[in-house]
């Protein structure tokens, strides 16, 4: 990296698969902004040292992916509202000699649901599968969207309870194990937020969680989303999506955080869907 040239990057382990450089390059072209955006794998140096080295070389903005979102929040001098709620960050900006964090996962998911899938979340029942970082990042925004109830289902009941308690939403957020799902009724929106797909695993899910018009979304994209989306289609669910839409929308919110302008996401989403065969 050239010293002191403003750079942006995605940091994680691994990051070779990340579409973020391509997305931000497209946004830059659209908005007339020159963007230098890198992939930085943290495997060798660890997250904190990789981030420090990045800042020293001119890094001014970063996207954070697994497994570093919680650690990134701890390294920030300040956190935006969504990041405070979630306790994790996916977007950093360097200002006045320090990192400041934001979380655009929730806002990105809401925009994808409302605009790309035409679902009004008011008074809807939502099933959130998983209680890790991905679930933690989107749960507060979903509750604020006016849903009637969120059920957080996880292999570990304790982790599901911890997330429900963090949300501090009384009966609007319930915790259960995956094996208890047959007793939980059906849902308008089902969000798959576990890492099972990365290992080729399929969660054992009952058909009873589905309604006639349920929307099923896996927050992963590409191959990692296939087990869940294949299950949903096998259950004759007509509204099934992966996480590409959320990825593009949260990236647009991060771009706006850095550059003060939000790009049009539709052409970038369509291009990725075709070129990456997603």
C-alpha positions as CSV (number, residue, x, y, z in Angstrom):
1,X,0.0,0.0,0.0
2,X,1.3,3.5,-0.8
3,X,1.8,5.5,2.4
4,X,-0.8,8.0,3.4
5,X,-3.0,7.4,0.3
6,X,-6.6,7.1,1.5
7,X,-7.6,3.5,1.4
8,X,-10.7,1.4,2.3
9,X,-10.7,-2.3,3.0
10,X,-12.7,-5.3,4.2
11,X,-11.0,-7.1,7.1
12,X,-11.8,-10.6,8.1
13,X,-10.8,-14.3,8.2
14,X,-11.2,-15.3,5.4
15,X,-11.9,-12.5,2.9
16,X,-10.8,-13.9,-0.4
17,X,-14.4,-14.6,-1.4
18,X,-15.6,-11.1,-0.5
19,X,-17.5,-9.1,-3.1
20,X,-17.0,-5.8,-1.2
21,X,-14.1,-4.5,-3.4
22,X,-16.2,-5.0,-6.5
23,X,-19.3,-3.4,-4.9
24,X,-17.4,-0.3,-3.7
25,X,-15.7,0.0,-7.1
26,X,-19.0,0.1,-8.8
27,X,-20.4,2.6,-6.3
28,X,-17.3,4.8,-6.8
29,X,-17.8,4.8,-10.6
30,X,-21.4,5.7,-10.2
31,X,-20.7,8.6,-7.9
32,X,-17.6,9.9,-9.5
33,X,-15.4,9.0,-6.5
34,X,-12.0,7.3,-6.9
35,X,-12.0,4.3,-4.5
36,X,-9.0,2.2,-3.5
37,X,-10.5,-0.8,-1.7
38,X,-8.6,-3.8,-0.5
39,X,-9.1,-7.3,1.0
40,X,-7.1,-7.7,4.2
41,X,-7.0,-11.2,5.7
42,X,-6.3,-11.0,9.5
43,X,-5.0,-14.6,9.8
44,X,-1.3,-13.7,10.1
45,X,-1.3,-10.6,12.3
46,X,-4.6,-10.8,14.0
47,X,-7.3,-8.2,13.8
48,X,-6.0,-5.4,16.0
49,X,-2.5,-5.3,14.4
50,X,-3.9,-5.6,10.9
51,X,-6.2,-2.7,11.5
52,X,-3.4,-0.6,13.1
53,X,-1.1,-1.3,10.1
54,X,-3.9,-0.4,7.7
55,X,-4.5,3.0,9.5
56,X,-0.8,3.8,9.5
57,X,-0.7,3.2,5.7
58,X,-3.5,5.6,5.1
59,X,-6.6,3.5,5.8
60,X,-9.6,5.7,6.5
61,X,-12.5,3.3,6.3
62,X,-13.1,-0.4,6.8
63,X,-15.8,-3.0,6.6
64,X,-15.5,-5.7,9.2
65,X,-16.7,-9.3,8.7
66,X,-16.5,-12.5,10.7
67,X,-15.1,-13.1,13.2
68,X,-14.1,-9.6,14.3
69,X,-17.2,-7.5,14.6
70,X,-17.3,-7.5,18.4
71,X,-13.5,-6.9,18.7
72,X,-13.9,-4.0,16.3
73,X,-16.5,-2.4,18.5
74,X,-14.1,-2.5,21.5
75,X,-11.4,-0.7,19.5
76,X,-13.7,2.3,18.6
77,X,-13.6,5.6,20.4
78,X,-17.3,6.0,19.7
79,X,-20.2,3.9,18.4
80,X,-23.2,5.0,16.4
81,X,-26.7,4.2,17.6
82,X,-27.1,0.9,15.7
83,X,-23.7,-0.3,16.8
84,X,-24.4,0.5,20.4
85,X,-27.6,-1.5,20.2
86,X,-26.0,-4.5,18.5
87,X,-22.7,-4.4,20.4
88,X,-20.9,-5.1,17.2
89,X,-19.7,-3.0,14.2
90,X,-19.3,-3.8,10.5
91,X,-18.2,-0.3,9.4
92,X,-15.3,1.9,10.7
93,X,-14.2,5.4,9.9
94,X,-10.9,7.0,10.9
95,X,-11.5,10.5,12.3
96,X,-9.3,12.7,14.6
97,X,-6.8,10.0,15.2
98,X,-9.3,7.3,16.2
99,X,-11.7,4.7,14.8
100,X,-15.4,5.3,15.1
101,X,-17.9,2.5,14.5
102,X,-21.3,2.0,12.9
103,X,-23.5,-1.0,12.1
104,X,-25.2,-1.0,8.7
105,X,-26.2,-4.7,8.7
106,X,-29.7,-4.0,10.1
107,X,-30.5,-1.0,7.9
108,X,-29.2,-2.9,4.9
109,X,-31.5,-5.9,5.7
110,X,-34.5,-3.7,6.2
111,X,-34.1,-1.9,2.9
112,X,-33.6,-5.2,1.1
113,X,-36.8,-6.7,2.7
114,X,-38.9,-3.6,2.1
115,X,-37.8,-2.5,-1.3
116,X,-36.5,-5.7,-3.0
117,X,-39.0,-8.1,-1.5
118,X,-41.9,-5.7,-0.9
119,X,-42.6,-6.9,2.7
120,X,-44.0,-4.4,5.2
121,X,-42.7,-5.6,8.6
122,X,-45.4,-3.9,10.7
123,X,-47.0,-6.4,13.0
124,X,-45.2,-9.4,11.5
125,X,-43.9,-12.5,13.3
126,X,-40.2,-13.1,12.6
127,X,-38.1,-16.2,13.2
128,X,-34.4,-15.5,13.6
129,X,-32.3,-18.7,13.2
130,X,-29.0,-18.3,15.1
131,X,-27.8,-16.0,17.9
132,X,-24.3,-15.2,16.8
133,X,-22.8,-12.1,15.3
134,X,-25.0,-12.1,12.2
135,X,-28.2,-12.3,14.2
136,X,-26.9,-9.8,16.7
137,X,-26.3,-7.3,14.0
138,X,-29.8,-7.3,12.5
139,X,-32.1,-8.1,15.5
140,X,-32.3,-4.5,16.9
141,X,-33.3,-3.0,13.5
142,X,-36.0,-5.7,13.0
143,X,-37.6,-4.9,16.4
144,X,-37.6,-1.2,15.6
145,X,-39.3,-1.9,12.3
146,X,-42.6,-2.6,14.2
147,X,-42.7,-6.4,14.1
148,X,-45.1,-8.0,16.6
149,X,-42.7,-10.7,17.8
150,X,-39.3,-12.2,17.2
151,X,-38.4,-15.8,18.1
152,X,-34.7,-16.4,18.3
153,X,-34.0,-20.1,17.8
154,X,-30.5,-21.5,18.4
155,X,-28.8,-24.8,19.1
156,X,-27.7,-23.3,22.5
157,X,-30.7,-21.9,24.4
158,X,-28.4,-19.9,26.6
159,X,-27.0,-17.9,23.6
160,X,-30.5,-17.3,22.3
161,X,-31.6,-16.1,25.8
162,X,-28.6,-13.8,26.0
163,X,-29.5,-12.1,22.7
164,X,-33.2,-11.8,23.7
165,X,-32.2,-10.2,27.0
166,X,-29.8,-7.8,25.3
167,X,-32.7,-6.6,23.1
168,X,-34.7,-5.8,26.2
169,X,-38.0,-6.1,24.4
170,X,-40.0,-8.1,26.9
171,X,-42.4,-10.5,25.2
172,X,-41.5,-9.1,21.7
173,X,-38.3,-11.3,21.7
174,X,-38.5,-14.9,22.8
175,X,-35.7,-17.5,22.9
176,X,-36.0,-21.2,22.1
177,X,-33.9,-24.1,20.8
178,X,-34.2,-25.4,17.3
179,X,-35.9,-28.6,18.6
180,X,-38.7,-26.4,20.1
181,X,-39.6,-24.9,16.8
182,X,-42.6,-27.2,16.1
183,X,-44.3,-25.6,19.0
184,X,-43.6,-22.0,18.0
185,X,-46.2,-21.6,15.2
186,X,-45.6,-20.0,11.8
187,X,-43.8,-16.9,10.7
188,X,-44.1,-14.1,8.1
189,X,-40.4,-13.8,7.8
190,X,-37.7,-16.4,8.5
191,X,-34.1,-15.3,8.6
192,X,-31.2,-17.8,8.5
193,X,-28.3,-16.2,10.4
194,X,-26.2,-19.2,11.4
195,X,-22.9,-20.3,9.8
196,X,-24.2,-23.8,9.1
197,X,-24.2,-23.3,5.3
198,X,-20.5,-22.5,5.4
199,X,-19.9,-26.1,6.5
200,X,-22.5,-27.5,4.1
201,X,-24.8,-28.3,7.0
202,X,-28.6,-28.1,6.8
203,X,-30.6,-27.2,9.9
204,X,-33.4,-29.5,10.7
205,X,-36.5,-27.3,10.5
206,X,-40.2,-28.2,10.6
207,X,-42.6,-27.3,7.8
208,X,-44.9,-25.8,10.4
209,X,-42.8,-22.6,10.7
210,X,-43.9,-21.6,7.2
211,X,-47.0,-19.7,6.1
212,X,-48.4,-19.5,2.6
213,X,-46.5,-16.3,1.8
214,X,-43.6,-16.5,4.2
215,X,-40.4,-14.8,3.1
216,X,-37.3,-16.9,3.7
217,X,-33.9,-15.1,3.6
218,X,-30.4,-16.5,4.3
219,X,-28.0,-13.8,5.3
220,X,-25.2,-15.7,3.5
221,X,-24.8,-15.5,-0.2
222,X,-23.4,-17.9,-2.8
223,X,-22.8,-21.6,-1.9
224,X,-23.2,-20.9,1.9
225,X,-26.9,-20.0,1.3
226,X,-27.7,-23.1,-0.7
227,X,-28.7,-25.5,2.1
228,X,-31.3,-23.2,3.6
229,X,-32.7,-21.8,0.4
230,X,-32.9,-25.4,-1.0
231,X,-34.8,-26.4,2.0
232,X,-37.3,-23.5,1.7
233,X,-37.9,-24.3,-2.0
234,X,-38.4,-28.0,-1.1
235,X,-41.2,-26.9,1.2
236,X,-42.8,-25.1,-1.7
237,X,-42.0,-21.6,-0.3
238,X,-42.4,-19.1,-3.1
239,X,-40.4,-16.2,-1.6
240,X,-36.8,-17.3,-1.1
241,X,-33.7,-15.1,-1.2
242,X,-30.0,-15.2,-0.2
243,X,-28.1,-12.4,1.4
244,X,-26.8,-10.6,-1.7
245,X,-29.4,-7.9,-1.5
246,X,-28.5,-7.2,2.1
247,X,-24.8,-7.2,1.3
248,X,-25.3,-4.5,-1.4
249,X,-27.6,-2.4,0.8
250,X,-25.4,-2.4,3.8
251,X,-22.4,-1.6,1.6
252,X,-24.3,1.4,0.2
253,X,-25.0,2.6,3.8
254,X,-21.3,2.2,4.6
255,X,-20.4,4.1,1.4
256,X,-22.7,6.9,2.5
257,X,-21.1,6.9,5.9
258,X,-17.7,7.5,4.4
259,X,-18.5,9.7,1.4
260,X,-21.7,11.5,2.3
261,X,-23.7,10.1,-0.7
262,X,-25.7,6.9,-1.0
263,X,-25.4,5.2,-4.4
264,X,-28.2,3.6,-6.4
265,X,-28.0,-0.1,-5.5
266,X,-30.2,-1.7,-8.1
267,X,-27.7,-1.7,-11.0
268,X,-24.9,-3.0,-8.8
269,X,-27.1,-5.7,-7.4
270,X,-28.3,-6.8,-10.9
271,X,-24.7,-6.8,-12.2
272,X,-23.5,-9.0,-9.3
273,X,-26.4,-11.4,-9.6
274,X,-25.5,-11.9,-13.3
275,X,-21.7,-11.8,-13.2
276,X,-21.2,-13.7,-10.0
277,X,-23.9,-16.2,-11.0
278,X,-25.6,-15.8,-7.6
